Amino acid sequence: MAHQSDLISEDILAYLKQQEEKSMLRFITCGSVDDGKSTLIGRLLWDSKMIFEDQLAALEADSKKVGTQGGEIDYALLLDGLQAEREQGITIDVAYRFFSTDKRKFIVADTPGHEQYTRNMVTGASTAEVAIILVDARKGMLTQTKRHSYLVSLVGIRKIVLAINKMDLVDNSEEVFREICQEYKEFASDLGFEEICCIPISALEGSNVIALSDKTPWYQGTTLLEYLENVSISEDASTKPFRMRIQWVNRPDLNFRGFSGTIASGVVKPGDSVVVPSSGHCSRVARIVTMDGDLEEAVFGQAVTITLEDEIDISRGDMLCNPEQRPSYADQFEAHLVWMHEEPLLPGRSYLIKAGSATAPATVSDLKHKVNVNTLQREPGKTLELNEVGICNISLTKPISFDPYLENRNTGNFILIDRFTNATVGAGMINFTLRRATNIHWQSIAINKQSRAELNGQTPRVLWFTGLSGAGKSTIANLVEKKLHSLGKRTYLLDGDNVRHGLNRDLGFTDADRVENIRRIAETAKLFVDAGLIVLTAFISPFRSERQLARELLIDGEFVEIFVNTPLDVCEERDPKGLYKKARAGELPNFTGIDSDYEPPKNPEVVVNAGEESAEALAEQIVNKLLEL
């Protein structure tokens, strides 16, 4: 690699020392498709001489083979490394590159411009401090320009470079440049940016990238590289309160117990007081241990093991912090949520939230509104689709420690994970804590579930019948209840249609409404079990995650899932209510089995094949199975 510094050959140690002392700037390039993001970064890498000789040779060969510049150097190929990117001439995934100048080191993220890859762009922006928004001078501001500007503001970037590219294709017109600058600043006035620097460039020719171009004599401002070298980054995580999430309790032997993690913000020294928000227990730092020996001080970004003077209970996911500047510790908060999965968000569905090393089941309890990232207007909605952004209330099953995202990006972010596929489905930025009403608490009750069960002479349970519409759930559940009643059992049957006449009369049949329907039924069934009854529920309940949520409300053995396994063609042939006929005719949207999925149970306690035997025989099988449990 040819670098400008002569120290590499003269004094390598001095060169390394010089590099170590340079400041580091992370920045991102974003904008619409074909605005020239990859070409710009390629030009920066080329002109800063941060290209290995073999990369240079490969670039020259690839430019002739698959380049878009007629055999000339195609700088975008330095970033677009995927075969699909080269074939289509677009960026798909986030590409990170390092380069440096005499003044500063840089890590740049080249992000895709297509709307379908917005989630990739958010990933790249999450660690950046400056955003370069590229605009094609011929096209002006586009939808993706606005979308990406909103998203970079959402993830906390406050310094913006508006790089108006391809000025050579508009005859380097000052008028075009001024018009685009004015339009962008008017649009971005409500996004909270501290600084917007407008620069006319030609990434392909290098105009105003490294040096001022004589083709734009009317522009005498800073070049792009000068801006990046000199921009001040006011947010310094080392100046924020001390935070460290515990990733691992390090216990190699009986004589050592340390807490390992990466410092999310602040500084810590031996002797400093620290607190664990989850318990409120305080102690002092005894040692800061690393592979290279103990440290006298640890700062933001360092991975260390901390030992304490006192033996206090700390687990993975807990946080060590400054006792005088504590984070929030709560199980509810409001957040901006960027949805990153093809399957839509369903409020009420149970997901896993991961904030640092802390993990807990969580639900979106309320989607307050969606944000139209093209107009910045609030819009109503019951769900979020891929790449949409919403303001949500999120409820967890246990409290976690966090800071508002605008106060600390490292402890105010989280992701949502699908509990069955383990796919990351959303990324969020916490706005503030939601406090529970202080006058609500658990009331002590003298007669408990065990007392009621003993009085009834039975083990309370939920018998959860699930299956397609027309499978025979209600018929079989009704027969099972009659048989249990004849055996002297105290029961109650919750039927899908009957419940929708009262408790759930406000719900429709969208996926979001189905999730809320089952959530309410699960909570109601839990109350019946607490009353010591055997409650039977006959609902399609098409989604595994909601049936799992119902199971988790109860203790082991209280939830019995009964899969009424009837083939779709048999259900459709029966069609007792004429619903399949309407669904096939398009008169009944979101009908399970036709245009809405049914997810069969994977490990139900009971399976009955309703297409093969009579309902009476199946009910008898179920009762016999229950008597064995």
Secondary structure, DSSP 4 states (H G I P E B T S, - for coil): ---S-THHHH-HHHHHHHHHHSEEEEEEEEESTTSSHHHHHHHHHHHTT---HHHHHHHHHHHHHH-SSTTS--GGGGT--SHHHHHHTS--S-EEEEEE-SSEEEEEEE---SGGGHHHHHHHHTT-SEEEEEEETTT-S-HHHHHHHHHHHHTT--EEEEEEE-GGGGTT-HHHHHHHHHHHHHHGGGTT-SEEEEEE-BTTTTBTTTB--TT-TT--S--HHHHHHH------GGGSPPEEE--EEEEEETTEEEEEEEEEESEE-TT-EEEETTTTEEEEEEEEE-TT---S-EETT-EEEEEESS-----TT-EEE-TTS--EEEEEEEEEEEE-SSSPP-TT-EEEEEETTEEEEEEEEEEEEEE-TTT--EE--S---TT-EEEEEEEEEEEEEE--TTT-TTTSEEEEE-TTT--EEEEEEEEEEPPPPTT--PPP-SS-HHHHHHHHTS--EEEEEE--TTSSHHHHHHHHHHHHHHTT--EEEEEHHHHTTTTTTT--SSHHHHHHHHHHHHHHHHHHHHTT-EEEEE-----HHHHHHHHHTS-TTSEEEEEE---HHHHHHH-TTSHHHHHHTTSS-S-BTTTB-----SS-SEEE-TTTS-HHHHHHHHHHHHHH-
